[in-house]
Amino acid sequence: MLRRKITENLLKWKANPDKHPLLIRGARQTGKTFIVDDFAKKHYKSCIHINFEDDPRYSEIFNGGLSQKSLTRLISSAFLDIPIIPGDTLLFLDEIQSCPRARVALKFLSGGDFDVIATGSLLGVNSSKVSSYPVGYEEYMDMYSLDFEEFLWAIGMKEDVISYVADNIRDGHAIEQPLLDDFQKYFAWYMAVGGMPEVVNDFIKNNDFGRVRAIQQRIVENCKSDISKYAEGVMKSRAKECLESIPDQMGDRFRYVDVSGVKGARRSMYDGGLEWLMDAGVVFKCHNVSAPVPPLKFNRNFDVFKVYLHDTGLLVSMIDDIDVLRLISGSALVNKGKIAENVVAGEIVRKSRKLMYFERKSKGKDSLEIDFVLNLGDGVAAVEVKSGNNNKSKSLDSVMGEKYRVPRGIKLETTNVLKDDRGVEHYPLFACAFVFPDESGYKL
């Protein structure tokens, strides 16, 4: 069974005497149902699992009054063979987006005889169907596909080895060459495999990248089927076109005119399709900032952004001409830098940090681009992602200079851990899993 970080957060949530119903959000097939089922088996004496997609009839429970007493009576009568043990029963409302009234009911289920966990993959897509959100009566956790550290756990890397490498990265110490080589190899595997649980499990079992690619492509097709099933009207084709354009646009400013290649394509034509993908958790937006200075959120330009796919393995499977064997051997030339950038974007999001970048266009030599700018500690950090090894950091030098005075410059590349005489911190690419503080934990 795959070990997931969210389990520790679920334990903290369960232990909180003042907890509210928990809503776990995330893209399809990232493991939400499995992880909650497993959590229920290990930590509750009783569990009522309602999947609104598998059996829509259960939606009738929520069609009438939503008082706690009424809901408890209806649920218990629908599951006569499952006892409700006050304080030790979990009500699991799976794919809750298919029953908007159940989402409303979370407010009334708070503090009742059972703990409540709901999961949803298309919550944003169906948001207009929810008549009243239980504001103040539900808590949230986001679940993604496996991050790099979870991938290392899955392939059997020992915890003490991971901790040793992570501590060296955070302390700015070089890593011994054999360990560095191993982690770089595993990170190349991770770029190709990604973190979708079904894909990772098959890779561990069969070690076959051909099978990996076939499963990834099926998952992408399933995503397109969801678009056909849940998107409305013209949005069906627009969302699919936006999704299919991402491999060609990754790492660059997203341009609506490049979605379909149709001359004169406008934002109004495709913005809704892109928003659908965001609401479904399929893509992340990375907004441009006018200047890499605090407060970053006030400098965001919401009309200028890059787009990244939520799982890099799925992204790789969508690139027709990529040689996966060359990618995992470290010698692939096609799009490797952009693939690495997508991985880093995913690691940043998984740590509950906003994606932002800085770009200054000029006809002369003053153009510069910083792949990511983050709030780290009390200041801003500028992050560059490179697939090779080049000690020159023109853009980082510029933003750390007199004009912007960014206090911290980070370069992720094919290198060991070091800090140069200009103050730029250099890390191997896989360090993206460890160098950024994680703010995603459950907060009591």
Buried (B, 14 or more C-beta within 10 A) or exposed (E): EBEBBBBEBBEBBBEEEEBBBBBBBBBBBBBBBBBBBBBBEEBBEBBBBBBBEEEEEBBEBBEEEBEBEBBBEBBBEBBEEBEBEEEBBBBBBBBBBBBBBBBBBBBBBBEBBBBBBBBBBBBBBBEEEBEEEBEEBBBEBBBBBBBBBBBBBBBEBEEEEBEBBBEBBBEEEEBEEEEBEBBBBBBBBBBBBBBBBBBBBBBBEEEEBEBBBEBBEBBBEEBBEBBEEBBEEEBBBBBBBBBBBBBBBBBEBBEBBBBBEEEEBEEEBBEBBBBBBBBBBBBBBBBBBEBBBBEBEEBBEEEBBBBBBBBBBBBBBBBEEBEBEBBBEBEBEEBBBBBBBBBBBBBBBBBEBBBBBBBBEEEEEEEBBBBBBBBBEEEBBBBBBBBEEEEEBEBBBBBBEEEBEBBBBBBBBBBBBBEBEEEBBBBBBBBBBBBBEBEBBBEE
